[in-house]
Amino acid sequence: MKPEITESMIEVNSTVHTRFDRLRDELVRTRDGIVDAAGKLNLAVAGGGSHPFHKWSERRIFATERFLQVSALYGYLAKQFTVFGQHIHIGVGTGDDAIYLTHRMARYIPHFIALSASSPFYQGEDTSFETSRLHAVSAFPFAGHLPEVGSWGSSTATSTRWPATASSRA
Amino acid sequence: MPLEFKTSDPLTVGVELELMVLNTCDHDPPAARRTCSRAWGRRGCPAR
């Protein structure tokens, strides 16, 4: 468990697994431990795409070197990034396999968004979207689809150009 | 924040959860309930 960019967030990482049932068991144990520890601190922990009625301007940046750097670079976007989600990391044999699978999975992005939609409200207002979280994320330059690169080599060649831009320093 | 690359064995899986932390000490459940009710009331119940 580790901090995320604002103090209203925490991040939980599982270890690396080869079996789903063991991954699930670990997540259940972790969840129970966090809920128990948070309760002793008068805190509650919840999932969901966004807090339905918090005010982004009241969020506080968690003071690590990286988060402060991100905050200095992105300003109010960093506080607006107080949104919540789940990342699933899949190990593959090579970098080229990762690029190939990312492109192959891209056609299912709308499906994943539909399945995970859980942020209809933002700052107490009905956004008329089922997933307003997406718009907080899309403000960042690394958000969105993978560029049209065909191999890991060309991907890293593309990423080496990023340091020339201010946004890539985050 | 996203975009970190790490090496891992093939056919492995790991999960990263971003969770919200709520201060229950000065939380006002009736006020929160009213806020949520107003929001849901405008939207209506989701179709099943």
Backbone of each chain as ProteinMPNN parsed JSONL, in Angstrom:
{"seq_chain_A": "MKPEITESMIEVNSTVHTRFDRLRDELVRTRDGIVDAAGKLNLAVAGGGSHPFHKWSERRIFATERFLQVSALYGYLAKQFTVFGQHIHIGVGTGDDAIYLTHRMARYIPHFIALSASSPFYQGEDTSFETSRLHAVSAFPFAGHLPEVGSWGSSTATSTRWPATASSRA", "coords_chain_A": {"N_chain_A": [[0.851, -1.188, 0.0], [0.531, 2.237, -0.804], [0.986, 5.827, -0.964], [-1.086, 7.974, -3.02], [-1.501, 10.609, -5.456], [-3.017, 12.664, -4.211], [-4.022, 13.317, -0.8], [-6.391, 12.122, -0.374], [-6.419, 9.703, -1.484], [-5.352, 6.291, -1.807], [-3.031, 3.8, -2.88], [-3.088, 0.433, -3.793], [-1.149, -2.366, -4.284], [-0.995, -5.545, -5.68], [0.974, -8.557, -5.318], [2.915, -10.302, -7.837], [1.229, -12.652, -9.81], [0.423, -15.996, -10.958], [-1.896, -17.311, -10.96], [-5.388, -16.844, -10.834], [-7.043, -17.334, -8.574], [-5.33, -17.184, -6.401], [-4.473, -14.588, -6.562], [-6.904, -13.271, -6.09], [-7.376, -14.121, -3.437], [-5.271, -12.836, -2.121], [-5.945, -10.158, -2.56], [-8.339, -9.963, -1.147], [-7.47, -10.443, 1.472], [-5.798, -8.235, 1.753], [-7.61, -6.129, 1.425], [-9.283, -6.521, 3.671], [-7.454, -6.046, 5.716], [-6.776, -3.362, 5.283], [-9.24, -2.064, 5.611], [-9.722, -2.607, 8.283], [-7.523, -1.351, 9.545], [-7.912, 1.288, 8.708], [-10.344, 1.897, 9.899], [-9.656, 2.173, 12.58], [-8.513, 4.611, 12.53], [-10.5, 6.362, 12.124], [-11.194, 6.456, 9.462], [-12.536, 5.68, 6.25], [-12.466, 3.395, 3.535], [-12.936, 3.253, 0.097], [-14.016, 2.099, -3.114], [-14.595, 3.035, -6.552], [-15.262, 5.324, -9.286], [-15.116, 8.116, -8.998], [-15.246, 10.566, -6.36], [-18.484, 11.38, -5.334], [-19.252, 13.972, -4.505], [-17.134, 15.592, -3.622], [-14.909, 18.475, -3.298], [-12.65, 19.482, -5.617], [-10.758, 21.467, -5.211], [-10.199, 21.439, -2.559], [-8.585, 19.322, -2.082], [-5.505, 17.838, -0.941], [-2.134, 17.764, -1.907], [-0.144, 14.878, -1.743], [2.852, 14.884, -0.077], [5.314, 13.9, -1.613], [8.425, 13.745, -3.4], [8.022, 13.247, -6.13], [5.228, 13.605, -6.501], [4.94, 16.268, -5.759], [6.399, 17.427, -7.774], [4.863, 16.723, -9.996], [2.569, 18.119, -9.327], [3.496, 20.752, -9.399], [3.962, 20.965, -12.076], [1.515, 20.42, -13.377], [-0.418, 21.844, -12.043], [-3.712, 22.721, -11.24], [-4.775, 20.457, -12.379], [-3.579, 18.275, -11.199], [-4.769, 18.071, -8.666], [-7.362, 17.641, -9.464], [-7.126, 15.139, -10.339], [-7.956, 13.362, -8.478], [-9.231, 10.701, -8.623], [-10.436, 7.347, -9.065], [-9.503, 3.947, -9.642], [-8.798, 0.832, -11.325], [-5.961, -0.939, -12.196], [-4.818, -3.448, -14.314], [-2.106, -5.426, -14.598], [-0.411, -7.164, -17.037], [1.892, -9.686, -17.612], [4.066, -10.284, -20.304], [5.978, -12.03, -22.877], [7.885, -10.52, -24.38], [8.9, -7.147, -25.192], [7.924, -6.456, -27.696], [5.738, -8.181, -27.887], [4.128, -7.003, -25.967], [3.511, -4.536, -27.151], [2.138, -5.455, -29.417], [-0.082, -6.806, -28.241], [-1.272, -4.683, -26.895], [-2.172, -3.069, -28.997], [-3.958, -4.904, -30.156], [-5.832, -5.187, -28.14], [-6.943, -2.71, -28.099], [-9.281, -2.275, -29.507], [-11.209, -3.038, -27.774], [-11.428, -1.114, -25.867], [-13.703, 0.665, -25.573], [-15.506, -1.196, -24.491], [-14.28, -1.883, -22.061], [-14.388, 0.583, -20.785], [-17.155, 0.912, -20.583], [-17.807, -1.244, -18.917], [-16.54, -0.545, -16.561], [-17.575, 1.846, -15.767], [-18.326, 4.202, -13.36], [-18.717, 6.755, -12.334], [-20.76, 8.908, -12.312], [-21.32, 11.339, -11.116], [-19.976, 14.536, -10.323], [-18.471, 16.649, -8.134], [-20.92, 16.882, -6.81], [-22.717, 17.194, -8.831], [-24.764, 16.011, -11.471], [-23.233, 14.641, -14.161], [-24.183, 13.823, -16.551], [-22.83, 11.951, -17.883], [-21.814, 8.501, -17.71], [-19.326, 7.986, -16.849], [-17.457, 10.185, -15.646], [-14.913, 10.271, -14.767], [-13.15, 9.665, -16.781], [-12.657, 12.032, -18.117], [-11.145, 13.512, -16.385], [-8.812, 12.102, -16.445], [-8.086, 12.215, -19.121], [-7.039, 14.7, -19.502], [-4.354, 14.661, -19.208], [-1.181, 14.429, -20.856], [-0.17, 11.861, -21.423], [-2.336, 10.249, -21.576], [-4.843, 8.215, -23.213], [-4.917, 6.501, -26.423], [-2.369, 4.131, -27.374], [0.324, 5.365, -29.299], [0.793, 4.974, -32.892], [2.829, 2.727, -33.074], [4.967, 0.062, -34.062], [6.58, -1.717, -32.781], [8.512, -2.596, -29.84], [10.923, -1.279, -29.89], [10.463, 0.94, -31.583], [8.59, 2.138, -30.043], [9.992, 2.92, -27.721], [11.721, 4.631, -28.972], [9.979, 6.616, -29.695], [9.215, 7.47, -27.151], [11.564, 8.556, -26.228], [11.583, 11.007, -27.318], [9.859, 12.406, -25.803], [11.064, 13.642, -23.518], [11.715, 16.124, -24.443], [9.584, 17.714, -24.15], [7.666, 19.677, -21.874], [5.653, 18.399, -20.446], [6.382, 15.738, -20.326], [8.154, 15.487, -18.28], [6.874, 14.788, -16.004]], "CA_chain_A": [[0.0, 0.0, 0.0], [1.347, 3.44, -0.864], [0.168, 7.011, -1.225], [-1.287, 8.466, -4.388], [-1.108, 12.012, -5.608], [-3.616, 13.493, -3.168], [-4.171, 12.603, 0.47], [-7.68, 11.431, -0.373], [-6.266, 8.478, -2.262], [-4.253, 5.363, -1.556], [-2.862, 2.818, -3.949], [-2.811, -0.914, -3.305], [-0.575, -3.211, -5.321], [-0.838, -6.965, -5.381], [2.206, -9.133, -5.835], [2.74, -10.877, -9.171], [0.616, -13.978, -9.691], [0.151, -16.782, -12.162], [-3.223, -17.908, -10.784], [-6.388, -15.863, -10.432], [-7.591, -17.549, -7.233], [-4.37, -16.692, -5.392], [-4.539, -13.123, -6.637], [-8.128, -12.868, -5.391], [-7.176, -14.325, -1.996], [-4.397, -11.78, -1.613], [-6.68, -8.895, -2.555], [-9.32, -10.013, -0.055], [-6.71, -10.243, 2.72], [-5.328, -6.84, 1.776], [-8.777, -5.276, 1.658], [-9.711, -6.645, 5.066], [-6.455, -5.387, 6.552], [-6.883, -1.91, 5.116], [-10.495, -1.613, 6.216], [-9.551, -2.68, 9.733], [-6.584, -0.305, 9.977], [-8.512, 2.605, 8.463], [-11.398, 2.104, 10.879], [-9.054, 2.641, 13.841], [-8.113, 6.01, 12.331], [-11.718, 7.084, 11.715], [-11.191, 6.595, 8.014], [-13.162, 4.619, 5.475], [-11.833, 3.207, 2.241], [-13.96, 2.844, -0.857], [-13.671, 2.14, -4.53], [-15.465, 3.912, -7.335], [-14.522, 6.124, -10.25], [-14.869, 9.457, -8.467], [-16.078, 10.91, -5.214], [-19.636, 12.037, -5.959], [-19.502, 15.386, -4.191], [-16.009, 16.314, -3.028], [-14.458, 19.655, -4.03], [-11.272, 19.204, -5.999], [-9.842, 22.501, -4.72], [-9.887, 21.171, -1.155], [-7.667, 18.183, -1.977], [-4.122, 18.185, -0.592], [-1.143, 16.933, -2.584], [0.703, 14.091, -0.843], [4.148, 15.552, -0.262], [6.528, 13.196, -2.033], [9.143, 14.53, -4.41], [7.407, 13.066, -7.445], [3.897, 14.212, -6.554], [5.098, 17.724, -5.745], [6.857, 17.795, -9.114], [3.686, 16.628, -10.863], [1.669, 19.21, -8.966], [4.062, 22.002, -9.899], [3.868, 20.963, -13.538], [0.148, 20.355, -13.895], [-1.31, 22.757, -11.352], [-5.005, 22.235, -10.731], [-5.089, 19.116, -12.905], [-3.099, 17.259, -10.257], [-5.797, 17.883, -7.634], [-8.551, 17.073, -10.105], [-6.867, 13.728, -10.62], [-8.438, 12.549, -7.353], [-10.183, 9.729, -9.162], [-10.081, 6.023, -8.564], [-9.668, 2.933, -10.673], [-8.079, -0.431, -11.173], [-5.085, -1.288, -13.302], [-4.426, -4.859, -14.35], [-0.827, -5.532, -15.291], [-0.23, -8.5, -17.602], [3.254, -9.952, -18.05], [4.207, -10.983, -21.585], [7.337, -12.488, -23.097], [8.802, -9.51, -24.904], [8.336, -5.816, -25.4], [7.129, -6.465, -28.932], [4.452, -8.808, -27.547], [3.326, -6.013, -25.233], [2.998, -3.57, -28.133], [1.149, -6.156, -30.239], [-1.306, -7.04, -27.473], [-1.913, -3.387, -26.608], [-2.93, -2.696, -30.199], [-5.068, -5.849, -30.355], [-6.851, -4.936, -27.119], [-7.457, -1.341, -28.215], [-10.658, -2.284, -30.013], [-12.122, -3.317, -26.654], [-11.411, -0.011, -24.9], [-15.072, 1.083, -25.224], [-16.116, -2.207, -23.626], [-13.714, -1.74, -20.719], [-14.928, 1.814, -20.208], [-18.558, 0.668, -20.221], [-17.869, -2.173, -17.778], [-15.989, 0.048, -15.338], [-18.151, 3.179, -15.55], [-18.901, 4.363, -12.013], [-18.489, 8.132, -11.856], [-21.733, 9.789, -12.97], [-21.434, 12.635, -10.442], [-18.716, 15.231, -10.063], [-18.719, 17.796, -7.249], [-22.328, 16.934, -6.465], [-23.554, 17.454, -9.993], [-24.923, 14.95, -12.458], [-22.459, 15.04, -15.342], [-24.891, 13.208, -17.68], [-22.004, 10.834, -18.35], [-21.693, 7.431, -16.724], [-17.945, 7.949, -16.401], [-16.792, 11.487, -15.722], [-13.502, 10.039, -14.443], [-12.372, 9.628, -18.02], [-12.275, 13.377, -18.535], [-10.05, 13.948, -15.511], [-7.605, 11.41, -16.882], [-7.718, 12.569, -20.493], [-6.362, 15.995, -19.525], [-2.913, 14.458, -19.143], [-0.674, 14.13, -22.196], [0.086, 10.44, -21.653], [-3.602, 9.519, -21.622], [-5.345, 7.9, -24.544], [-4.442, 5.309, -27.115], [-0.952, 4.0, -27.712], [0.609, 5.855, -30.653], [0.92, 3.913, -33.905], [4.17, 2.161, -33.122], [4.84, -1.355, -34.388], [7.506, -2.564, -32.019], [8.994, -1.992, -28.597], [11.996, -0.363, -30.248], [9.919, 2.209, -32.072], [7.885, 2.745, -28.917], [10.961, 3.618, -26.879], [12.231, 5.754, -29.754], [8.978, 7.676, -29.555], [9.214, 7.997, -25.787], [12.764, 9.369, -25.983], [11.323, 12.378, -27.751], [9.025, 13.055, -24.802], [11.736, 14.559, -22.601], [11.831, 17.465, -25.014], [8.386, 18.467, -23.81], [7.531, 19.918, -20.438], [4.74, 17.448, -19.824], [6.977, 14.424, -20.141], [8.965, 15.419, -17.059], [6.092, 14.16, -14.943]], "C_chain_A": [[0.888, 1.241, 0.0], [0.465, 4.64, -1.19], [-0.028, 7.253, -2.711], [-1.182, 9.983, -4.359], [-1.786, 12.962, -4.618], [-3.855, 12.632, -1.924], [-5.51, 11.886, 0.573], [-7.613, 10.105, -1.104], [-5.188, 7.589, -1.632], [-4.195, 4.389, -2.72], [-2.475, 1.482, -3.324], [-2.292, -1.742, -4.468], [-0.542, -4.653, -4.851], [0.584, -7.379, -5.759], [1.898, -9.757, -7.202], [2.256, -12.321, -9.04], [0.54, -14.684, -11.039], [-1.228, -17.428, -12.089], [-4.191, -16.868, -10.234], [-6.838, -16.055, -8.994], [-6.637, -17.038, -6.149], [-4.316, -15.173, -5.388], [-5.755, -12.618, -5.864], [-7.967, -13.005, -3.884], [-6.313, -13.213, -1.397], [-5.155, -10.453, -1.53], [-7.708, -8.847, -1.424], [-8.619, -9.777, 1.286], [-6.279, -8.787, 2.861], [-6.481, -5.896, 2.083], [-9.203, -5.322, 3.12], [-8.746, -5.928, 6.001], [-6.564, -3.877, 6.487], [-8.131, -1.371, 5.797], [-10.368, -1.595, 7.737], [-8.655, -1.547, 10.229], [-7.197, 1.083, 9.807], [-9.574, 2.917, 9.508], [-10.853, 2.634, 12.195], [-8.638, 4.105, 13.747], [-9.298, 6.889, 11.942], [-11.718, 7.398, 10.221], [-11.973, 5.439, 7.403], [-12.488, 4.571, 4.117], [-12.883, 2.675, 1.282], [-13.397, 2.869, -2.265], [-14.607, 3.093, -5.246], [-14.647, 4.804, -8.243], [-14.184, 7.522, -9.756], [-15.679, 9.625, -7.195], [-17.267, 11.711, -5.731], [-19.786, 13.515, -5.645], [-18.327, 16.085, -3.498], [-15.697, 17.558, -3.871], [-12.976, 19.477, -4.354], [-10.301, 20.213, -5.39], [-9.449, 22.284, -3.257], [-8.933, 19.992, -0.995], [-6.269, 18.682, -1.626], [-3.171, 17.222, -1.279], [-0.328, 16.172, -1.539], [2.152, 14.478, -1.123], [5.307, 14.583, -0.479], [7.169, 14.028, -3.133], [8.444, 14.443, -5.76], [6.058, 13.777, -7.535], [3.979, 15.737, -6.531], [5.56, 18.228, -7.109], [5.679, 17.778, -10.09], [2.74, 17.788, -10.604], [2.182, 20.543, -9.503], [3.884, 22.109, -11.409], [2.435, 21.115, -14.03], [-0.847, 21.253, -13.143], [-2.599, 22.089, -10.91], [-5.369, 20.853, -11.259], [-4.666, 18.021, -11.932], [-4.14, 16.998, -9.171], [-7.069, 17.277, -8.236], [-8.374, 15.602, -10.422], [-7.22, 12.847, -9.415], [-9.588, 11.681, -7.85], [-9.61, 8.341, -8.923], [-10.335, 4.973, -9.64], [-8.858, 1.697, -10.361], [-7.234, -0.661, -12.413], [-4.772, -2.774, -13.208], [-3.175, -4.97, -15.208], [-0.65, -6.985, -15.758], [1.21, -8.65, -18.079], [3.255, -10.716, -19.362], [5.69, -11.204, -21.862], [8.317, -11.4, -23.5], [8.098, -8.162, -25.002], [7.48, -5.754, -26.652], [5.768, -7.122, -28.701], [3.539, -7.803, -26.839], [2.722, -4.995, -26.193], [1.887, -4.213, -28.961], [-0.174, -6.318, -29.478], [-2.027, -5.737, -27.153], [-2.737, -2.931, -27.801], [-4.15, -3.608, -30.395], [-6.198, -5.585, -29.353], [-7.532, -3.584, -27.306], [-8.907, -1.319, -28.688], [-11.679, -2.508, -28.896], [-12.151, -2.19, -25.621], [-12.828, 0.485, -24.577], [-15.775, 0.093, -24.297], [-15.606, -2.067, -22.189], [-14.267, -0.486, -20.029], [-16.371, 1.602, -19.747], [-18.648, -0.212, -18.977], [-17.432, -1.503, -16.472], [-16.616, 1.395, -14.991], [-18.795, 3.274, -14.165], [-18.635, 5.765, -11.479], [-19.46, 9.095, -12.541], [-21.781, 11.184, -12.372], [-20.052, 13.24, -10.22], [-19.035, 16.52, -9.308], [-20.21, 17.998, -6.985], [-23.263, 17.179, -7.628], [-23.613, 16.217, -10.898], [-24.231, 15.391, -13.744], [-23.151, 14.655, -16.645], [-24.033, 12.165, -18.39], [-22.071, 9.729, -17.291], [-20.276, 7.396, -16.148], [-17.272, 9.297, -16.604], [-15.303, 11.362, -15.415], [-12.628, 10.152, -15.676], [-11.86, 11.01, -18.397], [-11.192, 13.965, -17.64], [-8.737, 13.337, -15.98], [-7.138, 11.932, -18.239], [-7.039, 13.931, -20.592], [-4.845, 15.841, -19.559], [-2.368, 13.988, -20.496], [-0.395, 12.653, -22.458], [-1.202, 9.626, -21.746], [-3.953, 9.18, -23.067], [-4.72, 6.658, -25.139], [-2.913, 5.325, -27.274], [-0.728, 4.569, -29.117], [0.828, 4.687, -31.626], [2.375, 3.478, -34.042], [4.031, 0.657, -33.304], [5.723, -2.275, -33.586], [7.924, -1.838, -30.751], [10.079, -0.967, -28.894], [11.468, 0.978, -30.708], [9.133, 2.919, -30.974], [8.846, 3.536, -28.037], [11.595, 4.779, -27.632], [11.276, 6.924, -29.672], [9.068, 8.318, -28.173], [10.462, 8.826, -25.511], [12.581, 10.79, -26.466], [10.515, 13.141, -26.709], [9.787, 14.0, -23.887], [11.885, 15.97, -23.15], [10.621, 18.322, -24.661], [8.269, 18.607, -22.309], [6.706, 18.833, -19.776], [5.413, 16.121, -19.539], [7.817, 14.339, -18.882], [8.192, 14.826, -15.897], [6.244, 12.664, -15.004]], "O_chain_A": [[1.885, 1.292, 0.721], [-0.67, 4.481, -1.639], [0.755, 6.798, -3.545], [-0.811, 10.565, -3.339], [-1.189, 13.965, -4.225], [-3.885, 11.403, -1.987], [-5.734, 11.122, 1.512], [-8.637, 9.456, -1.319], [-4.243, 8.075, -1.011], [-5.173, 4.184, -3.44], [-1.63, 1.425, -2.431], [-2.928, -1.808, -5.521], [-0.103, -4.938, -3.737], [1.3, -6.64, -6.435], [0.755, -9.736, -7.66], [2.801, -13.106, -8.263], [0.585, -14.061, -12.1], [-1.677, -18.031, -13.063], [-3.873, -16.119, -9.309], [-7.003, -15.08, -8.26], [-7.071, -16.528, -5.117], [-4.137, -14.549, -4.342], [-5.661, -11.669, -5.087], [-8.37, -12.118, -3.131], [-6.591, -12.715, -0.306], [-5.025, -9.716, -0.553], [-7.915, -7.798, -0.815], [-9.102, -9.018, 2.126], [-6.38, -8.19, 3.932], [-6.35, -4.98, 2.895], [-9.454, -4.285, 3.733], [-9.164, -5.281, 6.96], [-6.459, -3.191, 7.505], [-8.085, -0.346, 6.478], [-10.85, -0.673, 8.396], [-8.979, -0.869, 11.204], [-7.022, 1.952, 10.661], [-9.698, 4.058, 9.954], [-11.499, 3.446, 12.857], [-8.433, 4.763, 14.767], [-9.122, 8.02, 11.488], [-12.176, 8.453, 9.785], [-12.055, 4.355, 7.981], [-12.001, 5.584, 3.614], [-13.631, 1.756, 1.615], [-12.43, 3.572, -2.558], [-15.325, 3.867, -4.613], [-13.46, 5.019, -7.997], [-13.112, 8.054, -10.047], [-16.667, 8.925, -6.973], [-17.071, 12.647, -6.506], [-20.386, 14.25, -6.43], [-18.54, 17.102, -2.837], [-16.158, 17.681, -5.005], [-12.15, 19.337, -3.452], [-9.158, 19.872, -5.086], [-8.482, 22.874, -2.775], [-8.513, 19.693, 0.123], [-5.895, 19.805, -1.967], [-3.371, 16.008, -1.241], [0.127, 16.761, -0.559], [2.617, 14.409, -2.261], [6.183, 14.46, 0.377], [6.533, 14.904, -3.72], [8.292, 15.45, -6.452], [5.773, 14.465, -8.515], [3.195, 16.419, -7.191], [5.17, 19.31, -7.548], [5.514, 18.689, -10.901], [2.179, 18.369, -11.533], [1.408, 21.362, -9.998], [3.682, 23.197, -11.949], [2.171, 21.849, -14.982], [-1.992, 21.4, -13.569], [-2.583, 21.028, -10.286], [-6.182, 20.153, -10.655], [-5.305, 16.973, -11.846], [-4.373, 15.85, -8.795], [-7.761, 16.494, -7.586], [-9.336, 14.9, -10.734], [-6.805, 11.689, -9.36], [-10.754, 11.911, -7.529], [-8.428, 8.192, -8.613], [-11.262, 5.096, -10.441], [-8.308, 1.546, -9.27], [-7.727, -0.587, -13.538], [-4.492, -3.287, -12.124], [-3.19, -4.647, -16.396], [-0.733, -7.916, -14.957], [1.694, -7.833, -18.862], [2.52, -11.692, -19.513], [6.55, -10.646, -21.181], [9.449, -11.365, -23.017], [6.875, -8.063, -24.907], [6.444, -5.09, -26.677], [4.761, -6.677, -29.252], [2.333, -7.763, -27.085], [1.553, -4.633, -26.062], [0.836, -3.612, -29.184], [-1.244, -6.007, -30.001], [-3.257, -5.693, -27.142], [-3.864, -2.461, -27.642], [-5.233, -3.143, -30.753], [-7.374, -5.741, -29.68], [-8.591, -3.341, -26.727], [-9.673, -0.434, -28.304], [-12.862, -2.206, -29.054], [-12.834, -2.306, -24.603], [-13.131, 0.707, -23.405], [-16.545, 0.491, -23.424], [-16.378, -2.124, -21.232], [-14.573, -0.506, -18.836], [-16.762, 2.049, -18.669], [-19.463, 0.04, -18.089], [-17.912, -1.867, -15.398], [-16.218, 2.02, -14.009], [-19.705, 2.509, -13.845], [-18.356, 5.934, -10.292], [-19.035, 9.994, -13.267], [-22.229, 12.122, -13.031], [-19.083, 12.526, -9.961], [-19.781, 17.37, -9.795], [-20.701, 19.126, -6.941], [-24.466, 17.353, -7.437], [-22.633, 15.49, -11.055], [-24.605, 16.399, -14.343], [-22.754, 15.107, -17.719], [-24.459, 11.568, -19.379], [-22.351, 9.995, -16.122], [-20.057, 6.834, -15.075], [-16.6, 9.522, -17.61], [-14.52, 12.246, -15.763], [-11.511, 10.668, -15.623], [-10.76, 11.147, -18.934], [-10.413, 14.813, -18.074], [-7.685, 13.973, -15.919], [-5.939, 12.074, -18.477], [-6.517, 14.284, -21.649], [-4.131, 16.783, -19.9], [-3.032, 13.227, -21.199], [-0.384, 12.233, -23.615], [-1.146, 8.418, -21.976], [-3.432, 9.777, -24.009], [-4.079, 5.869, -24.446], [-2.275, 6.378, -27.303], [-1.506, 4.286, -30.028], [1.024, 3.548, -31.203], [3.054, 3.823, -35.009], [3.104, 0.043, -32.776], [5.618, -3.496, -33.703], [7.718, -0.633, -30.606], [10.157, 0.078, -28.246], [11.954, 2.027, -30.286], [9.021, 4.145, -30.972], [8.563, 4.67, -27.653], [11.966, 5.787, -27.032], [11.694, 8.079, -29.59], [9.006, 9.54, -28.036], [10.435, 9.708, -24.654], [13.332, 11.684, -26.076], [10.482, 14.371, -26.721], [9.257, 15.043, -23.502], [12.152, 16.907, -22.397], [10.644, 19.537, -24.859], [8.725, 17.743, -21.561], [7.022, 18.395, -18.669], [5.037, 15.441, -18.584], [8.165, 13.241, -18.448], [8.789, 14.403, -14.907], [5.659, 11.951, -14.189]]}, "seq_chain_B": "MPLEFKTSDPLTVGVELELMVLNTCDHDPPAARRTCSRAWGRRGCPAR", "coords_chain_B": {"N_chain_B": [[-0.297, 7.883, -10.284], [0.051, 7.187, -13.721], [2.058, 5.339, -16.141], [4.598, 3.701, -15.802], [7.159, 1.508, -16.5], [7.881, -1.875, -16.071], [9.777, -4.892, -15.772], [8.592, -8.274, -16.095], [7.672, -11.691, -15.501], [6.44, -13.801, -18.208], [2.899, -14.356, -18.75], [1.88, -13.582, -16.296], [0.099, -11.844, -13.71], [-0.889, -8.822, -12.172], [-2.472, -6.621, -9.869], [-3.486, -3.276, -9.481], [-4.873, -1.058, -7.342], [-6.638, 1.941, -7.059], [-7.814, 3.749, -4.474], [-10.407, 5.492, -2.669], [-10.059, 7.589, 0.169], [-11.817, 8.253, 3.02], [-12.7, 10.606, 5.414], [-14.115, 9.766, 8.291], [-14.522, 10.93, 10.656], [-15.279, 13.679, 10.814], [-17.373, 13.397, 9.177], [-20.572, 13.876, 7.75], [-23.201, 12.11, 7.786], [-26.117, 12.451, 7.317], [-26.136, 14.815, 5.764], [-24.561, 14.034, 3.611], [-26.159, 12.031, 2.634], [-28.394, 13.464, 1.813], [-27.25, 14.997, -0.223], [-26.498, 13.008, -2.046], [-28.997, 11.903, -2.559], [-30.304, 14.014, -3.805], [-28.762, 14.194, -6.133], [-29.155, 11.633, -7.263], [-31.885, 11.737, -7.501], [-32.34, 13.603, -9.501], [-31.308, 12.23, -11.605], [-32.583, 9.779, -11.701], [-33.51, 6.304, -11.303], [-31.226, 3.809, -12.422], [-31.854, 2.05, -15.456], [-32.892, -1.324, -15.566]], "CA_chain_B": [[-0.038, 8.384, -11.618], [0.419, 6.059, -14.571], [3.254, 5.288, -16.974], [5.835, 3.149, -15.306], [7.396, 0.227, -17.14], [8.679, -2.797, -15.272], [9.851, -6.226, -16.364], [7.876, -9.3, -15.35], [7.626, -12.959, -16.237], [5.251, -13.955, -19.05], [1.682, -14.979, -18.222], [1.654, -13.208, -14.905], [-0.871, -10.759, -13.575], [-0.888, -8.085, -10.918], [-3.549, -5.639, -9.841], [-3.208, -2.025, -8.775], [-6.152, -0.41, -7.031], [-6.633, 3.303, -6.531], [-8.998, 3.778, -3.608], [-10.647, 6.777, -2.014], [-9.961, 7.6, 1.632], [-12.854, 9.151, 3.519], [-12.591, 10.946, 6.827], [-15.418, 9.508, 8.898], [-14.579, 11.625, 11.941], [-16.162, 14.836, 10.681], [-18.319, 13.103, 8.111], [-21.95, 14.189, 8.118], [-23.991, 11.17, 6.978], [-27.382, 12.977, 6.769], [-25.865, 15.774, 4.688], [-24.1, 13.266, 2.452], [-27.321, 11.307, 2.09], [-29.219, 14.437, 1.083], [-26.56, 15.349, -1.47], [-26.6, 11.873, -2.97], [-30.401, 11.75, -2.949], [-30.604, 15.046, -4.809], [-28.109, 13.827, -7.391], [-29.847, 10.483, -7.835], [-33.244, 12.121, -7.837], [-32.35, 14.248, -10.809], [-30.918, 11.274, -12.643], [-33.504, 8.658, -11.755], [-32.883, 5.005, -11.105], [-30.738, 3.23, -13.674], [-32.707, 1.009, -16.04], [-32.403, -2.693, -15.395]], "C_chain_B": [[0.489, 7.245, -12.492], [1.799, 6.198, -15.22], [4.52, 4.945, -16.205], [5.99, 1.784, -15.947], [8.284, -0.634, -16.248], [8.717, -4.142, -15.975], [9.128, -7.222, -15.465], [7.897, -10.572, -16.176], [6.37, -13.018, -17.102], [4.111, -14.636, -18.301], [1.522, -14.745, -16.721], [0.674, -12.043, -14.877], [-0.721, -10.112, -12.203], [-1.938, -7.0, -10.993], [-3.123, -4.438, -9.005], [-4.544, -1.327, -8.572], [-5.917, 0.998, -6.509], [-7.939, 3.491, -5.76], [-9.157, 5.147, -2.968], [-10.617, 6.608, -0.498], [-10.922, 8.657, 2.151], [-12.669, 9.356, 5.014], [-13.97, 10.773, 7.465], [-15.59, 10.273, 10.206], [-15.494, 12.846, 11.859], [-17.11, 14.654, 9.499], [-19.743, 13.353, 8.615], [-22.883, 13.302, 7.282], [-25.319, 11.732, 6.476], [-27.153, 13.951, 5.619], [-25.419, 15.045, 3.427], [-25.27, 12.548, 1.79], [-28.208, 12.256, 1.285], [-28.58, 14.799, -0.256], [-26.712, 14.236, -2.493], [-28.038, 11.713, -3.462], [-30.786, 12.771, -4.002], [-30.013, 14.659, -6.153], [-28.838, 12.659, -8.055], [-31.264, 10.846, -8.261], [-33.339, 12.78, -9.197], [-32.101, 13.238, -11.917], [-31.959, 10.171, -12.8], [-32.765, 7.35, -11.607], [-32.39, 4.459, -12.442], [-31.671, 2.132, -14.167], [-32.086, -0.352, -15.824], [-32.825, -3.549, -16.576]], "O_chain_B": [[1.29, 6.43, -12.033], [2.586, 7.077, -14.868], [5.39, 5.789, -15.99], [5.053, 0.985, -15.94], [9.306, -0.176, -15.738], [7.784, -4.492, -16.699], [9.057, -7.049, -14.248], [8.111, -10.541, -17.388], [5.362, -12.383, -16.792], [4.329, -15.388, -17.351], [1.076, -15.627, -15.986], [0.455, -11.358, -15.876], [-0.459, -10.786, -11.207], [-2.255, -6.514, -12.079], [-2.485, -4.579, -7.961], [-5.258, -1.043, -9.535], [-5.093, 1.212, -5.62], [-9.028, 3.401, -6.328], [-8.183, 5.868, -2.752], [-11.091, 5.608, 0.039], [-10.844, 9.823, 1.762], [-12.504, 8.402, 5.774], [-14.883, 11.554, 7.2], [-16.671, 10.268, 10.796], [-16.367, 13.039, 12.705], [-17.584, 15.622, 8.905], [-20.064, 13.069, 9.769], [-23.306, 13.698, 6.196], [-25.648, 11.522, 5.308], [-27.874, 13.926, 4.622], [-25.835, 15.383, 2.32], [-25.363, 12.467, 0.565], [-28.708, 11.902, 0.218], [-29.256, 14.897, -1.281], [-27.016, 14.486, -3.66], [-28.271, 11.422, -4.635], [-31.491, 12.461, -4.962], [-30.67, 14.777, -7.187], [-29.107, 12.686, -9.256], [-31.778, 10.33, -9.253], [-34.285, 12.553, -9.951], [-32.618, 13.373, -13.026], [-32.189, 9.685, -13.908], [-31.546, 7.289, -11.764], [-33.05, 4.623, -13.468], [-32.214, 1.369, -13.367], [-30.866, -0.499, -15.895], [-32.51, -4.738, -16.621]]}, "name": "protein", "num_of_chains": 2, "seq": "MKPEITESMIEVNSTVHTRFDRLRDELVRTRDGIVDAAGKLNLAVAGGGSHPFHKWSERRIFATERFLQVSALYGYLAKQFTVFGQHIHIGVGTGDDAIYLTHRMARYIPHFIALSASSPFYQGEDTSFETSRLHAVSAFPFAGHLPEVGSWGSSTATSTRWPATASSRAMPLEFKTSDPLTVGVELELMVLNTCDHDPPAARRTCSRAWGRRGCPAR"}
